[in-house]
Amino acid sequence: MGDLTLAIITDIHHGPDRGTKMGSAALPLLERFAGFVSDLRPACTIEMGDRISEVDADTDRLLVKQVAQGLAKIPGSIHHILGNHDVSKLSIADNENLMQHSFASHSLDLEGYHLIFWNADDKLDMVKGFSLGDGDLEWLRKDLAQTDLPSIVFTHVPLDNGSMKGNFYFEKAYPLHGAYPEAQGEAIRDVIERSGKVILCMNGHAHWNAYQSIDGTHYVTIPSLTEMFTTFPNINEAYASLRIGESIEIEVFGNTPLLYRLPKKLPNRHWLNIHKDYAPASIKPA
């Protein structure tokens, strides 16, 4: 198993300046990211969705084409995730045609690691929020069952149902829009935990730095490229690198820089939990 280096970008939000999303700055910042990738020379780049801020179908097609042209300047291979704004006015097929990239969930083995690009349904119902699509969870379960490698799951929407306290969007304004419903989150994490293989889950969507460890699996949110609610009046200008060797190292660049150095979860190693069937029967609650 060798060292693995990846470049990460999310929530580009090219389009009109709206709220705290400075979409007019997206393309110049994307060009800067291309230079960063050129210097980093990663095994591949991961782009985790919300490439645009939607307007209408015709405008959105133009916006996606412009982002695609910017992303084409990035050296090496790129794997893309769908975001909720990408499919607000356009279909998945529209995005596939414009990006020349399949948005079916898929996985890739690279340098001894299993990378999962999970395009679970993130079409956002403005009243009800997110909901997994038919077959999304079973796809993840089957994919994890077919590998023996330490695995990393990339999504747009967070999978940890973590706190949104202080989040400009998801604490009070849109409290149902920050994650999948708690019951679905529990089901997702049950699949992840029972696999005994997932060492890291990475996502965008929440536009800020966030971290949580659950059962030894790390859940990391990368900030938006063009967000400014945590950096007002400046734009965050965020992107990240991921390096995995003896440990997991994630460095977030921009105006809220952060460095994570995290242990790698051992295969089939779990936290003790008397409510889960993998806890030793000899452990008794106090």
PyMOL commands that set and color helices and strands:
alter all, ss='L'
color gray80, all
select helices_A, chain A and resi 23-40+57-71+92-99+136-145+182-195
alter helices_A, ss='H'
color red, helices_A
select strands_A, chain A and resi 4-9+17-18+21-22+44-47+78-80+106-110+113-117+151-154+198-203+210-214+217-221+239-244+248-253+258-262
alter strands_A, ss='S'
color yellow, strands_A
deselect
rebuild
show_as cartoon
